[in-house]
């Protein structure tokens, strides 16, 4: 029967209870026997459900994150495009790095095994027509090959002039004639700086100049003139503008070209320095 202390078994002196007896009562209790290994813990099924839901949530979160990254990259590209457009409108452009875009004239070809001469670089102060003449004079071997002439022309330029060349539109400059005309138009201001006949007529030989050095300065100035002077007239002008100490002797020398004039002048200079003859009186 049931008692306040537990279940009492009649006829016996023991009864079972889950509550401990008070001390000094004299009542004995018997605990349930413990045999074998302790029972194993079984995880409630509800925890498995939580793990599945958590794994699903992680996978979904990873997908959303990846999608977010893709959207961010797409947005970044769109912003970059807008920025490039604004920069182009403001005159700031980022050029392509492809070979065809970097090469001013990608379709122009120089003949194989052609030895490229060393050109005199244009400095912006010379007559552009004179520069074109000097350039073409070095390329008789490929005359008529517009592509090669266009491609090699950059080798005769430097600094800002080379920057001008690289900025040309290859779709508009397809012939050598167009390039040469664009060059003249670009540097037409130098035409006004070209020396005139009156400037050449005042170019005298300096006292410490040899005749060959004087002729070098003369020919350089004459090459910049828009209208050339024939050689016969040039020789006559040079003789009269040469150092007075030798000009009187040169007038009596027979010469028909610049080489003969230089040779005659050097002979006169040598005999004057040797004391064989006196400088021409003036």
Backbone as CSV, one residue per row, in Angstrom:
resi,resn,N_x,N_y,N_z,CA_x,CA_y,CA_z,C_x,C_y,C_z
1,UNK,0.852,-1.179,0.000,0.000,0.000,0.000,0.885,1.225,0.000
2,UNK,0.249,2.301,-0.354,1.018,3.546,-0.478,1.094,4.235,0.853
3,UNK,2.264,4.733,1.119,2.525,5.509,2.320,3.150,6.794,1.935
4,UNK,3.240,7.722,2.906,3.911,8.987,2.552,5.350,8.789,2.182
5,UNK,5.974,7.680,2.592,7.388,7.458,2.310,7.600,6.636,1.071
6,UNK,6.581,5.932,0.581,6.756,5.105,-0.606,5.736,3.976,-0.618
7,UNK,6.088,2.884,-1.366,5.227,1.698,-1.466,5.639,0.675,-0.425
8,UNK,4.646,0.286,0.420,4.918,-0.684,1.490,4.495,-2.053,1.024
9,UNK,5.360,-3.045,1.242,5.047,-4.459,0.904,4.678,-5.187,2.170
10,UNK,3.415,-5.673,2.314,2.992,-6.392,3.554,3.817,-7.637,3.763
11,UNK,4.004,-7.953,5.055,4.743,-9.158,5.442,6.208,-9.007,5.341
12,UNK,6.702,-7.946,4.974,8.165,-7.751,4.834,8.603,-6.566,5.648
13,UNK,9.860,-6.531,5.892,10.412,-5.422,6.668,11.041,-4.352,5.787
14,UNK,10.908,-4.525,4.500,11.530,-3.550,3.538,10.478,-2.904,2.677
15,UNK,10.656,-1.761,2.309,9.802,-1.125,1.281,10.705,-0.193,0.435
16,UNK,10.180,0.071,-0.753,10.965,0.854,-1.748,10.475,2.298,-1.790
17,UNK,11.359,3.186,-1.900,10.980,4.594,-1.987,12.017,5.351,-2.765
18,UNK,11.602,6.399,-3.301,12.555,7.268,-4.015,13.035,8.387,-3.138
19,UNK,12.506,8.445,-1.884,12.914,9.494,-0.959,13.754,8.884,0.130
20,UNK,14.808,9.471,0.580,15.636,8.918,1.663,14.906,9.022,2.999
21,UNK,15.037,7.973,3.905,14.366,7.988,5.216,15.023,8.991,6.117
22,UNK,14.254,9.459,7.059,14.877,10.361,8.044,15.850,9.616,8.904
23,UNK,16.896,10.345,9.277,17.927,9.715,10.113,17.356,9.331,11.478
24,UNK,17.804,8.116,11.971,17.399,7.639,13.297,16.003,7.029,13.341
25,UNK,15.370,6.801,12.184,14.030,6.207,12.180,14.069,4.704,12.324
26,UNK,15.211,4.035,12.022,15.339,2.583,12.076,14.725,1.880,10.896
27,UNK,14.250,2.602,9.954,13.622,1.975,8.780,14.696,1.745,7.732
28,UNK,14.657,0.557,7.128,15.627,0.185,6.107,14.980,0.319,4.722
29,UNK,15.796,0.712,3.802,15.311,0.864,2.426,16.141,0.011,1.508
30,UNK,15.533,-0.407,0.436,16.228,-1.205,-0.567,16.153,-0.472,-1.895
31,UNK,17.349,-0.114,-2.497,17.397,0.586,-3.782,17.292,-0.409,-4.914
32,UNK,16.810,0.010,-6.026,16.720,-0.900,-7.181,18.090,-1.382,-7.567
33,UNK,18.173,-2.691,-7.896,19.479,-3.239,-8.288,19.985,-2.599,-9.579
34,UNK,21.304,-2.469,-9.670,21.931,-1.925,-10.900,22.761,-3.012,-11.528
35,UNK,22.304,-3.545,-12.631,23.023,-4.622,-13.314,23.306,-4.215,-14.751
36,UNK,24.426,-4.659,-15.345,24.780,-4.371,-16.748,25.289,-2.956,-16.943
37,UNK,25.476,-2.579,-18.202,26.004,-1.241,-18.559,24.892,-0.218,-18.522
38,UNK,25.240,1.039,-18.290,24.222,2.083,-18.239,23.564,2.251,-19.603
39,UNK,22.328,2.641,-19.614,21.629,2.770,-20.898,22.277,3.846,-21.763
40,UNK,22.366,3.577,-23.096,22.958,4.552,-24.034,21.998,5.687,-24.276
41,UNK,22.642,6.917,-24.597,21.821,8.104,-24.799,21.343,8.156,-26.256
42,UNK,20.116,8.270,-26.470,19.520,8.353,-27.796,19.199,9.807,-28.111
43,UNK,19.788,10.353,-29.247,19.534,11.741,-29.619,18.105,11.890,-30.085
44,UNK,17.402,12.806,-29.568,16.016,13.012,-29.989,15.945,13.293,-31.480
45,UNK,14.961,12.790,-32.173,14.837,13.017,-33.626,14.757,14.485,-33.989
46,UNK,14.310,15.333,-33.076,14.151,16.744,-33.400,15.474,17.432,-33.691
47,UNK,16.578,16.905,-33.060,17.900,17.502,-33.325,18.359,17.223,-34.741
48,UNK,18.059,16.032,-35.273,18.409,15.727,-36.667,17.723,16.705,-37.614
49,UNK,16.523,17.053,-37.318,15.780,17.993,-38.141,16.440,19.371,-38.120
50,UNK,16.887,19.756,-36.915,17.573,21.053,-36.812,18.849,21.087,-37.652
51,UNK,19.620,19.975,-37.645,20.865,19.926,-38.422,20.585,20.014,-39.911
52,UNK,19.570,19.336,-40.383,19.220,19.397,-41.801,18.830,20.817,-42.204
53,UNK,18.033,21.453,-41.360,17.616,22.813,-41.668,18.813,23.776,-41.648
54,UNK,19.720,23.551,-40.701,20.905,24.407,-40.626,21.784,24.230,-41.861
55,UNK,21.989,22.961,-42.319,22.792,22.709,-43.513,22.149,23.346,-44.736
56,UNK,20.829,23.233,-44.830,20.120,23.831,-45.954,20.276,25.359,-45.934
57,UNK,20.178,25.926,-44.735,20.327,27.371,-44.614,21.734,27.823,-45.012
58,UNK,22.767,27.047,-44.660,24.142,27.390,-45.030,24.333,27.334,-46.537
59,UNK,23.768,26.282,-47.181,23.889,26.169,-48.632,23.201,27.340,-49.324
60,UNK,22.014,27.666,-48.830,21.287,28.784,-49.418,22.045,30.094,-49.213
61,UNK,22.635,30.269,-48.040,23.412,31.466,-47.777,24.613,31.577,-48.695
62,UNK,25.284,30.425,-48.957,26.439,30.419,-49.862,26.018,30.821,-51.266
63,UNK,24.839,30.327,-51.701,24.344,30.690,-53.028,24.047,32.181,-53.104
64,UNK,23.395,32.703,-52.082,23.096,34.133,-52.053,24.382,34.970,-52.062
65,UNK,25.422,34.482,-51.337,26.690,35.195,-51.281,27.361,35.227,-52.652
66,UNK,27.359,34.069,-53.336,27.956,34.002,-54.658,27.199,34.894,-55.639
67,UNK,25.872,34.849,-55.527,25.061,35.700,-56.382,25.335,37.171,-56.098
68,UNK,25.510,37.479,-54.820,25.830,38.858,-54.454,27.162,39.303,-55.020
69,UNK,28.177,38.408,-55.011,29.484,38.740,-55.570,29.373,39.010,-57.059
70,UNK,28.602,38.160,-57.773,28.430,38.351,-59.212,27.759,39.681,-59.497
71,UNK,26.744,40.000,-58.727,26.053,41.273,-58.920,26.974,42.448,-58.620
72,UNK,27.842,42.304,-57.612,28.781,43.367,-57.286,29.794,43.555,-58.409
73,UNK,30.287,42.450,-58.993,31.237,42.552,-60.094,30.583,43.213,-61.309
74,UNK,29.334,42.827,-61.586,28.622,43.435,-62.700,28.412,44.931,-62.461
75,UNK,28.072,45.281,-61.246,27.884,46.686,-60.903,29.192,47.449,-61.015
76,UNK,30.290,46.804,-60.592,31.602,47.450,-60.684,31.980,47.711,-62.145
77,UNK,31.690,46.740,-63.035,31.980,46.930,-64.449,31.153,48.061,-65.040
78,UNK,29.883,48.117,-64.643,29.027,49.196,-65.133,29.533,50.556,-64.668
79,UNK,29.971,50.628,-63.423,30.509,51.887,-62.912,31.788,52.280,-63.649
80,UNK,32.628,51.282,-63.977,33.859,51.555,-64.701,33.558,52.085,-66.098
81,UNK,32.527,51.512,-66.744,32.134,51.979,-68.067,31.657,53.427,-68.014
82,UNK,30.852,53.741,-67.000,30.373,55.109,-66.846,31.541,56.056,-66.609
83,UNK,32.500,55.628,-65.775,33.673,56.460,-65.483,34.500,56.697,-66.744
84,UNK,34.676,55.651,-67.567,35.441,55.810,-68.800,34.749,56.765,-69.760
85,UNK,33.412,56.669,-69.840,32.674,57.581,-70.699,32.834,59.025,-70.247
86,UNK,32.767,59.242,-68.933,32.948,60.595,-68.410,34.347,61.112,-68.702
87,UNK,35.339,60.241,-68.559,36.716,60.657,-68.817,36.918,60.987,-70.295
88,UNK,36.277,60.212,-71.191,36.394,60.512,-72.612,35.750,61.853,-72.939
89,UNK,34.609,62.140,-72.289,33.957,63.423,-72.506,34.816,64.576,-72.000
90,UNK,35.619,64.311,-70.972,36.492,65.336,-70.403,37.854,65.354,-71.075
91,UNK,38.024,64.536,-72.096,39.295,64.506,-72.814,40.301,63.541,-72.236
92,UNK,39.922,62.713,-71.286,40.827,61.726,-70.694,40.382,60.355,-71.166
93,UNK,41.258,59.662,-71.878,40.884,58.369,-72.434,41.937,57.328,-72.075
94,UNK,41.486,56.098,-71.903,42.398,54.988,-71.638,42.503,54.162,-72.915
95,UNK,43.614,54.261,-73.635,43.711,53.561,-74.918,43.807,52.051,-74.739
96,UNK,43.463,51.379,-75.835,43.563,49.928,-75.833,45.028,49.519,-75.860
97,UNK,45.316,48.340,-75.350,46.696,47.835,-75.348,46.900,46.766,-76.423
98,UNK,45.926,46.609,-77.327,46.092,45.651,-78.411,47.088,46.194,-79.425
99,UNK,47.815,45.273,-80.097,48.867,45.683,-81.028,48.309,46.565,-82.139
100,UNK,47.200,46.178,-82.728,46.645,46.943,-83.840,46.210,48.333,-83.406
101,UNK,45.808,48.456,-82.144,45.395,49.763,-81.644,46.598,50.621,-81.258
102,UNK,47.677,49.976,-80.837,48.872,50.723,-80.443,49.718,51.117,-81.652
103,UNK,49.704,50.294,-82.690,50.508,50.578,-83.879,49.773,51.604,-84.736
104,UNK,50.383,52.752,-85.042,49.687,53.793,-85.807,49.193,53.307,-87.171
105,UNK,50.005,52.495,-87.856,49.628,51.996,-89.173,49.939,50.492,-89.237
106,UNK,49.071,49.670,-88.655,49.377,48.243,-88.512,49.455,47.488,-89.837
107,UNK,48.797,47.996,-90.889,48.793,47.274,-92.166,49.964,47.657,-93.065
108,UNK,50.720,48.687,-92.691,51.875,49.101,-93.491,53.009,48.099,-93.294
109,UNK,53.695,47.770,-94.372,54.768,46.775,-94.323,56.041,47.329,-94.955
110,UNK,57.153,47.054,-94.304,58.471,47.402,-94.837,59.038,46.160,-95.505
111,UNK,59.595,46.271,-96.713,60.130,45.085,-97.399,61.150,44.353,-96.534
112,UNK,61.118,43.016,-96.554,62.097,42.260,-95.766,63.521,42.520,-96.257
113,UNK,64.453,42.472,-95.320,65.883,42.674,-95.597,66.198,44.108,-96.061
114,UNK,65.232,45.005,-95.900,65.513,46.398,-96.257,66.294,47.056,-95.128
115,UNK,67.413,47.654,-95.483,68.257,48.316,-94.497,67.747,49.744,-94.294
116,UNK,67.223,49.988,-93.103,66.645,51.302,-92.806,67.772,52.309,-92.570
117,UNK,67.797,53.399,-93.322,68.858,54.403,-93.123,68.639,55.179,-91.825
118,UNK,69.642,55.900,-91.420,69.548,56.734,-90.233,69.088,58.123,-90.666
119,UNK,67.906,58.511,-90.214,67.317,59.768,-90.639,67.691,60.901,-89.680
120,UNK,67.713,62.101,-90.221,67.858,63.287,-89.384,66.494,63.624,-88.802
121,UNK,66.421,63.748,-87.476,65.140,63.957,-86.804,64.663,65.400,-86.978
122,UNK,63.376,65.525,-87.233,62.779,66.854,-87.384,62.654,67.511,-86.023
123,UNK,63.029,68.786,-85.943,63.012,69.483,-84.653,61.952,70.579,-84.574
124,UNK,61.082,70.670,-85.578,60.001,71.644,-85.528,60.369,73.030,-86.022
125,UNK,61.646,73.292,-86.215,62.064,74.637,-86.638,62.434,74.687,-88.119
126,UNK,62.639,73.522,-88.713,63.011,73.496,-90.126,61.771,73.560,-90.999
127,UNK,61.974,73.862,-92.248,60.885,73.853,-93.217,60.388,72.417,-93.378
128,UNK,59.093,72.162,-93.206,58.596,70.788,-93.315,58.803,70.194,-94.708
129,UNK,58.721,71.035,-95.730,58.938,70.535,-97.090,60.376,70.069,-97.271
130,UNK,61.305,70.820,-96.709,62.717,70.424,-96.789,62.941,69.112,-96.063
131,UNK,62.259,68.913,-94.942,62.407,67.652,-94.203,61.858,66.488,-95.020
132,UNK,60.729,66.690,-95.676,60.153,65.629,-96.513,61.084,65.282,-97.670
133,UNK,61.713,66.296,-98.250,62.646,66.041,-99.355,63.839,65.213,-98.884
134,UNK,64.369,65.585,-97.723,65.513,64.845,-97.188,65.115,63.414,-96.849
135,UNK,63.927,63.231,-96.327,63.445,61.894,-95.973,63.285,61.028,-97.218
136,UNK,62.625,61.562,-98.231,62.410,60.789,-99.459,63.730,60.505,-100.178
137,UNK,64.679,61.432,-100.041,65.964,61.220,-100.686,66.711,60.006,-100.162
138,UNK,66.395,59.589,-98.946,67.047,58.412,-98.363,66.345,57.108,-98.727
139,UNK,65.180,57.214,-99.393,64.353,56.010,-99.586,64.015,55.786,-101.052
140,UNK,64.964,56.031,-101.938,64.716,55.782,-103.359,64.424,54.314,-103.631
141,UNK,64.981,53.433,-102.812,64.819,51.992,-103.040,63.381,51.533,-102.854
142,UNK,62.593,52.264,-102.077,61.201,51.848,-101.841,60.233,52.939,-102.291
143,UNK,60.653,53.745,-103.273,59.763,54.784,-103.798,58.504,54.128,-104.360
144,UNK,57.348,54.698,-104.017,56.079,54.145,-104.466,55.446,53.176,-103.487
145,UNK,56.203,52.718,-102.494,55.660,51.831,-101.463,55.118,52.699,-100.330
146,UNK,53.863,53.116,-100.477,53.299,54.059,-99.518,53.298,53.513,-98.095
147,UNK,52.990,52.223,-97.951,52.943,51.635,-96.618,54.274,51.727,-95.902
148,UNK,55.355,51.402,-96.629,56.691,51.466,-96.028,57.084,52.898,-95.706
149,UNK,56.765,53.843,-96.608,57.099,55.248,-96.366,56.367,55.775,-95.138
150,UNK,55.090,55.414,-95.027,54.305,55.860,-93.874,54.868,55.273,-92.589
151,UNK,55.204,53.991,-92.620,55.702,53.309,-91.414,57.056,53.855,-90.975
152,UNK,57.915,54.177,-91.933,59.271,54.619,-91.602,59.340,56.102,-91.241
153,UNK,58.307,56.844,-91.576,58.373,58.299,-91.346,58.543,58.634,-89.864
154,UNK,58.024,57.778,-88.991,58.147,58.039,-87.561,59.603,58.062,-87.099
155,UNK,60.482,57.385,-87.840,61.889,57.351,-87.464,62.591,58.674,-87.730
156,UNK,61.935,59.569,-88.441,62.527,60.888,-88.691,61.932,61.951,-87.778
157,UNK,61.169,61.515,-86.755,60.526,62.454,-85.839,60.956,62.173,-84.409
158,UNK,60.719,63.129,-83.542,61.014,62.953,-82.128,60.159,63.906,-81.303
159,UNK,60.056,63.626,-80.012,59.357,64.514,-79.090,57.901,64.739,-79.462
160,UNK,57.473,66.007,-79.420,56.081,66.356,-79.717,55.706,66.010,-81.147
161,UNK,56.664,66.068,-82.054,56.377,65.743,-83.451,56.049,64.255,-83.597
162,UNK,56.728,63.425,-82.837,56.424,61.999,-82.858,55.065,61.732,-82.212
163,UNK,54.736,62.475,-81.167,53.414,62.341,-80.544,52.316,62.684,-81.548
164,UNK,52.559,63.693,-82.366,51.583,64.053,-83.402,51.386,62.886,-84.360
165,UNK,52.466,62.264,-84.769,52.393,61.139,-85.715,51.578,59.984,-85.140
166,UNK,51.830,59.647,-83.876,51.129,58.512,-83.275,49.655,58.804,-83.024
167,UNK,49.267,60.074,-83.050,47.866,60.421,-82.825,47.049,60.395,-84.115
168,UNK,47.700,60.181,-85.257,46.990,60.185,-86.538,46.052,58.993,-86.646
169,UNK,44.966,59.182,-87.371,43.998,58.116,-87.615,44.434,57.342,-88.859
170,UNK,44.797,56.089,-88.669,45.296,55.284,-89.792,44.228,55.052,-90.847
171,UNK,42.955,55.203,-90.486,41.880,55.017,-91.462,41.787,56.209,-92.416
172,UNK,42.284,57.352,-91.993,42.257,58.538,-92.845,43.572,58.739,-93.598
173,UNK,44.674,58.280,-92.999,45.994,58.424,-93.640,46.356,57.082,-94.269
174,UNK,45.981,56.905,-95.533,46.246,55.635,-96.210,47.288,55.749,-97.312
175,UNK,47.699,56.960,-97.651,48.696,57.154,-98.703,49.791,58.086,-98.200
176,UNK,50.953,57.981,-98.837,52.071,58.842,-98.467,51.744,60.306,-98.756
177,UNK,51.023,60.552,-99.822,50.672,61.927,-100.163,49.830,62.565,-99.055
178,UNK,48.898,61.792,-98.486,48.068,62.334,-97.412,48.891,62.606,-96.157
179,UNK,49.814,61.702,-95.856,50.652,61.903,-94.670,51.544,63.119,-94.847
180,UNK,52.164,63.247,-96.002,53.064,64.382,-96.225,52.292,65.704,-96.198
181,UNK,51.070,65.706,-96.731,50.268,66.926,-96.700,49.850,67.264,-95.274
182,UNK,49.493,66.220,-94.486,49.139,66.445,-93.078,50.332,66.983,-92.302
183,UNK,51.522,66.517,-92.644,52.745,66.992,-91.979,52.989,68.459,-92.296
184,UNK,52.819,68.837,-93.556,53.026,70.233,-93.942,51.991,71.130,-93.277
185,UNK,50.730,70.654,-93.239,49.673,71.454,-92.601,49.955,71.630,-91.115
186,UNK,50.457,70.572,-90.488,50.718,70.625,-89.044,51.840,71.603,-88.719
187,UNK,52.865,71.655,-89.562,54.032,72.487,-89.271,54.166,73.625,-90.278
188,UNK,53.034,74.098,-90.749,53.068,75.183,-91.733,53.641,76.464,-91.153
189,UNK,53.565,76.605,-89.811,54.127,77.814,-89.207,55.623,77.923,-89.470
190,UNK,56.273,76.784,-89.687,57.717,76.809,-89.950,58.021,77.363,-91.329
191,UNK,57.011,77.344,-92.219,57.234,77.903,-93.545,57.522,79.390,-93.457
192,UNK,56.856,80.049,-92.509,57.090,81.483,-92.328,58.460,81.754,-91.718
193,UNK,59.054,80.711,-91.112,60.372,80.859,-90.511,61.477,80.505,-91.490
194,UNK,61.115,80.055,-92.688,62.111,79.645,-93.669,62.945,80.852,-94.097
195,UNK,64.244,80.659,-94.273,65.089,81.793,-94.681,64.746,82.254,-96.093
196,UNK,64.977,83.523,-96.322,64.742,84.110,-97.637,66.074,84.331,-98.348
197,UNK,65.992,84.736,-99.584,67.212,84.987,-100.360,68.043,86.090,-99.709
198,UNK,67.360,87.073,-99.144,68.082,88.175,-98.488,68.851,87.677,-97.269
199,UNK,68.274,86.684,-96.557,68.982,86.126,-95.402,70.237,85.388,-95.839
200,UNK,70.136,84.672,-96.952,71.290,83.929,-97.449,72.385,84.887,-97.932
201,UNK,71.981,86.023,-98.449,72.953,86.989,-98.978,73.745,87.683,-97.878
202,UNK,73.301,87.547,-96.629,74.038,88.164,-95.514,74.882,87.144,-94.744
203,UNK,74.870,85.896,-95.184,75.616,84.843,-94.481,77.065,84.843,-94.960
204,UNK,77.912,85.502,-94.230,79.314,85.608,-94.608,80.167,84.592,-93.860
205,UNK,81.326,84.318,-94.434,82.277,83.413,-93.792,82.932,84.118,-92.610
206,UNK,82.973,83.424,-91.459,83.609,83.991,-90.283,85.126,83.902,-90.415
207,UNK,85.803,84.753,-89.664,87.271,84.788,-89.777,87.919,83.488,-89.333
208,UNK,87.267,82.780,-88.390,87.846,81.526,-87.906,87.212,80.301,-88.561
209,UNK,86.406,80.503,-89.615,85.776,79.402,-90.343,86.671,78.952,-91.491
210,UNK,86.756,77.647,-91.680,87.346,77.141,-92.917,86.285,77.268,-94.008
211,UNK,86.713,77.177,-95.240,85.757,77.305,-96.336,84.747,76.151,-96.313
212,UNK,85.204,74.965,-95.970,84.291,73.812,-95.943,83.241,73.971,-94.843
213,UNK,83.642,74.515,-93.674,82.675,74.749,-92.603,81.663,75.824,-93.017
214,UNK,82.158,76.852,-93.709,81.254,77.901,-94.175,80.252,77.358,-95.191
215,UNK,80.722,76.534,-96.088,79.818,75.940,-97.078,78.776,75.040,-96.416
216,UNK,79.177,74.377,-95.318,78.208,73.555,-94.599,77.073,74.395,-94.036
217,UNK,77.394,75.549,-93.436,76.352,76.435,-92.906,75.496,77.007,-94.037
218,UNK,76.157,77.313,-95.144,75.430,77.858,-96.298,74.409,76.847,-96.828
219,UNK,74.856,75.627,-97.059,73.955,74.617,-97.635,72.804,74.288,-96.684
220,UNK,73.073,74.315,-95.368,72.011,74.033,-94.399,70.921,75.105,-94.451
221,UNK,71.340,76.373,-94.573,70.344,77.444,-94.667,69.603,77.387,-95.997
222,UNK,70.317,77.129,-97.061,69.690,77.095,-98.387,68.664,75.963,-98.479
223,UNK,68.915,74.854,-97.779,67.990,73.720,-97.810,66.663,74.057,-97.142
224,UNK,66.667,75.038,-96.249,65.446,75.431,-95.551,64.607,76.416,-96.344
225,UNK,65.149,76.926,-97.418,64.417,77.886,-98.233,63.295,77.190,-98.997
226,UNK,62.189,77.882,-99.127,61.063,77.297,-99.852,61.340,77.218,-101.350
227,UNK,62.107,78.138,-101.863,62.469,78.138,-103.280,63.983,78.058,-103.399
228,UNK,64.451,76.982,-104.001,65.897,76.764,-104.098,66.539,77.703,-105.115
229,UNK,67.831,77.885,-104.918,68.632,78.688,-105.846,69.522,77.728,-106.617
230,UNK,69.662,77.951,-107.911,70.476,77.019,-108.700,71.931,77.101,-108.264
231,UNK,72.666,76.006,-108.490,74.038,75.874,-107.989,74.972,76.961,-108.533
232,UNK,74.828,77.331,-109.785,75.730,78.319,-110.385,75.631,79.652,-109.656
233,UNK,74.386,80.056,-109.350,74.202,81.318,-108.641,74.693,81.220,-107.204
234,UNK,74.506,80.073,-106.593,74.991,79.874,-105.223,76.508,79.995,-105.173
235,UNK,77.203,79.369,-106.123,78.672,79.416,-106.144,79.173,80.851,-106.263
236,UNK,78.517,81.627,-107.101,78.920,83.024,-107.271,78.712,83.808,-105.972
237,UNK,77.595,83.571,-105.290,77.325,84.268,-104.034,78.334,83.869,-102.967
238,UNK,78.675,82.581,-102.899,79.603,82.095,-101.881,80.981,82.726,-102.056
239,UNK,81.445,82.780,-103.270,82.774,83.341,-103.533,82.851,84.798,-103.084
240,UNK,81.815,85.560,-103.329,81.820,86.974,-102.955,81.588,87.176,-101.457
241,UNK,80.971,86.182,-100.781,80.726,86.290,-99.343,81.791,85.578,-98.513
242,UNK,82.736,84.928,-99.168,83.791,84.212,-98.455,84.741,85.209,-97.795
243,UNK,85.625,84.685,-96.978,86.603,85.521,-96.292,87.384,86.329,-97.329
244,UNK,87.470,87.640,-97.156,88.154,88.474,-98.160,89.589,88.039,-98.432
245,UNK,90.211,87.354,-97.456,91.606,86.955,-97.662,91.762,85.881,-98.728
246,UNK,90.681,85.181,-99.054,90.779,84.129,-100.081,89.818,84.367,-101.245
247,UNK,88.839,85.235,-101.068,87.829,85.402,-102.124,88.439,85.906,-103.431
248,UNK,89.445,86.803,-103.354,90.075,87.299,-104.575,90.744,86.194,-105.359
249,UNK,91.350,85.232,-104.676,91.983,84.104,-105.362,90.936,83.165,-105.969
250,UNK,89.819,82.963,-105.239,88.809,82.004,-105.697,88.122,82.471,-106.972
251,UNK,88.021,83.783,-107.152,87.348,84.292,-108.353,88.081,83.847,-109.611
252,UNK,89.405,83.734,-109.517,90.186,83.358,-110.702,90.294,81.844,-110.894
253,UNK,89.792,81.056,-109.923,89.877,79.591,-110.027,88.759,79.069,-110.910
254,UNK,89.057,78.059,-111.737,87.985,77.421,-112.521,87.280,76.342,-111.673
255,UNK,86.011,76.498,-111.438,85.234,75.507,-110.675,83.811,75.492,-111.231
256,UNK,83.203,74.343,-111.176,81.840,74.221,-111.718,80.872,73.619,-110.704
257,UNK,81.397,73.180,-109.566,80.502,72.605,-108.555,81.082,72.878,-107.165
258,UNK,80.356,72.458,-106.142,80.769,72.736,-104.760,82.046,71.991,-104.385
259,UNK,82.205,70.786,-104.865,83.409,70.013,-104.528,84.658,70.701,-105.046
260,UNK,84.603,71.184,-106.279,85.758,71.879,-106.848,86.027,73.187,-106.125
261,UNK,84.943,73.882,-105.690,85.138,75.128,-104.956,85.804,74.863,-103.609
262,UNK,85.384,73.819,-102.911,85.996,73.486,-101.619,87.470,73.122,-101.805
263,UNK,87.744,72.332,-102.835,89.142,71.938,-103.095,90.013,73.160,-103.382
264,UNK,89.518,74.075,-104.179,90.284,75.291,-104.495,90.482,76.144,-103.247
265,UNK,89.428,76.271,-102.443,89.541,77.070,-101.227,90.524,76.480,-100.239
266,UNK,90.534,75.162,-100.081,91.484,74.526,-99.166,92.928,74.736,-99.636
267,UNK,93.167,74.685,-100.939,94.517,74.905,-101.465,94.974,76.334,-101.163
268,UNK,94.095,77.285,-101.343,94.443,78.681,-101.066,94.734,78.858,-99.582
269,UNK,93.926,78.278,-98.728,94.121,78.401,-97.273,95.460,77.798,-96.852
270,UNK,95.838,76.684,-97.459,97.103,76.018,-97.103,98.298,76.894,-97.475
271,UNK,98.316,77.429,-98.663,99.486,78.219,-99.097,99.555,79.563,-98.357
272,UNK,98.391,80.072,-97.934,98.420,81.308,-97.142,99.022,81.028,-95.774
273,UNK,98.605,79.918,-95.134,99.164,79.571,-93.817,100.650,79.250,-93.915
274,UNK,101.072,78.695,-95.053,102.493,78.367,-95.234,103.334,79.607,-95.552
275,UNK,102.690,80.699,-95.854,103.419,81.932,-96.159,103.853,82.003,-97.606
276,UNK,103.406,81.091,-98.431,103.793,81.109,-99.846,103.187,82.303,-100.549
277,UNK,101.937,82.603,-100.195,101.292,83.793,-100.750,100.700,84.601,-99.608
278,UNK,100.439,85.819,-99.882,99.841,86.689,-98.863,98.308,86.644,-98.988
279,UNK,97.641,86.900,-97.888,96.185,87.006,-97.990,95.791,88.084,-98.988
280,UNK,94.691,87.866,-99.635,94.230,88.837,-100.635,93.945,90.174,-99.944
281,UNK,94.489,91.205,-100.462,94.308,92.509,-99.807,92.840,92.974,-99.884
282,UNK,92.401,93.603,-98.792,91.038,94.123,-98.782,90.952,95.384,-97.936
